[in-house]
Amino acid sequence: MRRISLSVALLLSTTAPAFAQNSVVQNSAPQPVAIENTIPEARDVDYPGTIRLAIDATDTEQGIFRVRETIPVAAAGPMVLLYPAWLPGNHAPRGQIEKLTGLVVRANGQVVQWVRDPVDVFAFHLNVPEGARTLELEFQFTSAVAGNQGRIVVTPNLMNLQFQSMSLYPAGYFTRRIPVEATVTYPDGWTAVSGLPATQEGAVYTYTPTNYQVLVDSPVFAGRYYREWALSDRVDLNVFADNAAELAAATPEMIDAHRRLVQQAVAVFGSQQYDHYEFLLTVSDEIGGIGLEHHRSSENGVGLGYFTEWDKALNSRDLLPHEYTHSWNGKYRRGADLWTP
């Protein structure tokens, strides 16, 4: 039998009643600390100035988008910039904040220090210096290059640019009250299409001035191999593919099926609440698949064979009608508890 020391024996003898009364060892018992929210609440007022966003989307090898953003400011003092977290058509705070890198903020040519909010990782706090009229931001969006990093949005021939991934916006305002102008430089020889109209000069697209809410709701598909078909006087089918052969395989009968889709949808809903609607469709085994609704467009991604193996691609053909329906149900009309300013 193993001997125990006198001190251990005494300890056991003196603590035995406590163990008997409280057999479960307790952790410490802290009191909750109140969380102080230092992020301004959104107000339904105009932001004092227009944000200018310039995106370099030419790096198709590394999939890095390089961003310069100019944000006007009206006064010195504390300011909070937000990265979009809750995105239209998503069901969780899925903004890809982990892919935002290299953020540098300047005012009057000097670097302005920023800190992350201790609770909301999508918020950046800074102090606007005296005399500053604008903040100049530089950062990169490092898109996924492998499936375990997220959805791949850039390939040597295709791109899906989503403005919410490449912009910050000032807290304290309804996003529909924040004016913004965006320009994007795409690879040479590519075509880019969005629900938001743009003028093109070479590889540079300048988008119609709008507000931040509409900008986020106006993603872009771009690529080397592209065809457009008019489905009605207000609806277009824009198809981008890994290769030209997939596009060449589309027959008039196949396109007529898409025209009937538009005709029947308008007959069912009895209205067209958009001025123009763009079906954005990738036919690809390289870029990540997607199905996401917007008011004046939809992001749709299917695998190769949509046209070349039309008779076998039936399962892919419910994607466009599904997302098109959401232009009425979920965008034009949205449940009050699904809306955020």
N, C-alpha and C positions, 0 to 999 in steps of 0.2 A: 504494500500500500504506500502511495506517494505521500510524503509529509508536506504540510503547508506551514508557512511561517506564522508566527504569533500575530504579526500586524495584519496579514490577510484574514486570519480567523477573526480578529477583532472587528475588521471592516465588515465582514459578512454578518457578524452577529449584530452590529449596530444598524445595518441597513435592511436587514431582513423584513421588518415591519413595513418599510416604505415600498419594497417590491411587492409585498403582499397586497397592499392597498392600491398600487398602481402598477400593474404588471406590464403595461406597454410604455416603453421609453418615449418621452415626449420631445418634440423639437422645441426650439424657442418659439415664443408667441408674439410675433411683431404685430403692430397695428398698421393698417393700410395707409399709404401716403397718397394724398390727393394729387392727381395729375393736373398740372397747370397747362392749359391749352393756349399756346402763344401764336397760333396760326389764325389770321383774321378770318372771320366768317364771310362767306360770299354774299355780296350785295348786288341788287339789280340796278346798277348804275354803270355809266360808261367809263371805261378805262381811259385815262388821259394820254392818248397817243396810240400809234400804230406799231406793233411789233414787226420787225423785218427778219425773215428767216432765209438763210442761204445754205443750201445743202449740196455738197459734192458727193455724188453717187457713182463715181466712175471706177471705184476700186472693186472690180468683180473677182479678183483673186483672193483677197483677204476678207471681203464682205464688210469693210469698214466704211461707215458713212461719216463724213467730216462736216461739222456744223459750225456756222457762225450765226449768232443771233443778237440782234440789237433791240433792247427793251427800253423805251423812253421812261423817264421817271420825273415826277412833278415836284418832289421835295426830298430833302435829306432826312436820314433817320432809318429806323428798322424797316426791313422789307423781307418778305418770304416768297421764294420761288418754288413752284410745285412741278413735279414730274407726274404726268397722268398715271393714275393708279386704277381707278374703276373705268373700264373701257366699254364703249357701246357694243352690245352683242356678247359680252363676256359675263361670267357669273361669279367672279371673284376679283380681288385686286391684283390683276395679272399684268400690269405695266412692268416692262422688263428693265427695272431699275438696275439690276445687276450688270446690264450691258452698257450702261452709261459710264464713260470713263474720261479722264483728262480734263475735267471741268475747271476752267479758269475764267474768272470774272474781272473785268477792268472798268474803271471809270476815270475820265480825264487822263488816260494813259497809264494809270497806276493800278496795280493788282488790288482787288478788294477781297478780303478774307471772308470765307463762308464756313458755316458749321451745319452739320446735319441736325435735324430735330431729334431730341432724345427718345421720342415715342414714334413719330411718323417718319419713317425712313425715306418717304417720297418728298420731304420738305427740306429746303435749304434756307437758312437764316443768314442775313448779311446786313450791313449798315451802309446806306447810300451816303457817300461823302458830300460835304457842302460844295455847292457849285456844280455838281454833276447834273447833266441833262439826260444822259443815256447810260445804260449798262451794256458793255460789250462782252458777250459770252463766246467761248470756244469750247467745244467738247466733241467726243466721238461716240457713235453708237456702234458697238462691235457685235455685229449680228452672228448668229450661230453658224459654225462651219461643219458641225457634226450633229447627228440626230439627238445625242445625249445632252446637247447644249440648248435645245429648243428647236423651234421650227426654222428650217433653212429658207431664207428669203432672197438670197442672191446666188446665181449660178453664172457661168460664162455667157449664157444666152438669155437669162430671165432675171426679173427683179420684181419684188413686191415691196413698195415703199409705203410705210404707214407713218403719217406725220406725228402721231402721238409719241412715237419712239425717239423722235429727233427734235424735241422742243421742250422748253420749260415755259411756264406761264405764271403771272403774278397772282398770288393769293388775294382774296378779298373782293373778287368780282365774279359775277355770273360769266361763264366762258362765252356766252352769246353776246356779251357786251365788250369783248376784248378784240379790237381790230387787228388783223394780221395780213401781211403780204409775204408770199413765199416764192422763192426761185430755186430750181433744182437743175444741176448739171448732170446729164446722163452720159453713158458711153457713146462715142461717135457711132452713127449709123443706126441707133436704136430709136424705137417709137415708144412714147409714153402716153397713157390714157388714164383719166380720172373723171369722176363726176363733177369736179371743179374745173371749169374751162381754163385754158392756158393759151398764151401766144408763144410761138417757138422761133428762136433765132439760133440756128445751128443746133448744138446739143443742149442749149439752155432753154428751159421752159419757165416762163413767168406766169404765175397763176393769178387769176382774178382776185383782187382784194376782197376779203371776206372776214368772218369772225372766227374765233378759235374753235368754237363748237362745230361749225361747218367744216373747217379745215380738218379736224380730227375725223369727221364723218366722210372724208373724201380721199380715200387711199388711192395709190397709183399702181398700175401694172405696167411694166416696161419690158422691152425685149428686142431681140434681133429679128426673130421670125414672127410676123404679125399679119393678121387680116381682119378687116372690119366688114360686117354685113349690117345693113339697115333692116331692122325688123318691123319698124313702123316709122311714121314721121317724127316720133318722139323717143324711140328706143333703138339702141344699137347693140350688136353683139361684137365684142372685141376679144379676139382669140390670140393668145401667145403660146408658142410651142417650142419644144426642144429642137425641132427640125422643120424644114420647109415641107417635107413629104406629108406630115400630119395635116397641115393646112390645105395642101393641094388635094387631099382625099375628100374634102367636104363637097358633097353634091348639092344641087339645087333642092332636091327632095329633103335632104337633112336640114338645110337652112329653113325650108318651108315649115318643118316641124317646130322650129323655134318661133317662127312668125305666128303660128297658131297658138302657141303658148301665150304670147302677148295678147292676141285677140280674145282668147278665152278668159284671161285674168281680168282684162278691162270689162268684159261682159259680166263677170261675177261680181266685181267690186263696184262697178258703175261710175268709176271716177279715175282720174290720173292726177294725183296730188303733187307730181313732180313736173318741172318744166322740161327736163330731159332725163333719160335714164340710160346708164351704161352697164351692160353685163360685162364684167371683167372675168375672163376665163383663161387659166393656164392649163395646157395639156402637156404634162411633163412627168417624168420619173425622177427628176433631179430636184426641183423646188418642192418645198413642203406643201401638202394639200391643205385646203382651207374651204370653209363655207361661212361667210360672215355678211350679215345684212347691213345696208346703209340706206339712207333716204333716196338718193339719186344714183345709186350704184350698188353692186354687190361683188364681193371677192369670192371667186369660185376656183377650186383647183381639183383636177382629175388626172388620172394617169394616162399614159400613151395608149392609143387605141380608141379614143372617143370618136374620131372620124374613121380611122383606118380599119377598125373592127366594130363598126356601127351596130351590127346585129348582135354582138356579144356585150355591148356596153350599156345594156338597159339599166343596170344598177346605178350608173353615173348620171342618168338623165333626170333624176328627181331633184338634183342639187339646185339647178337654176330656178325651177318653179318654187322650190321651198324658200330660197332667199328672196326671190321677187315678191312673194306673198308678204314678207316682213316689211316691205316698203310701206304697205298699208297697216299691217298688224305689228306694232312694235316700234315703228318709226313715226309715221304720220299720226297714229293713235298709240299712246303708250300709257300703261297703268301709272297712276300717280306715285306709287311706291317704288317704281322702277326708274324714276327720273331724279337726277342730281344736277344742281346748278354748276 
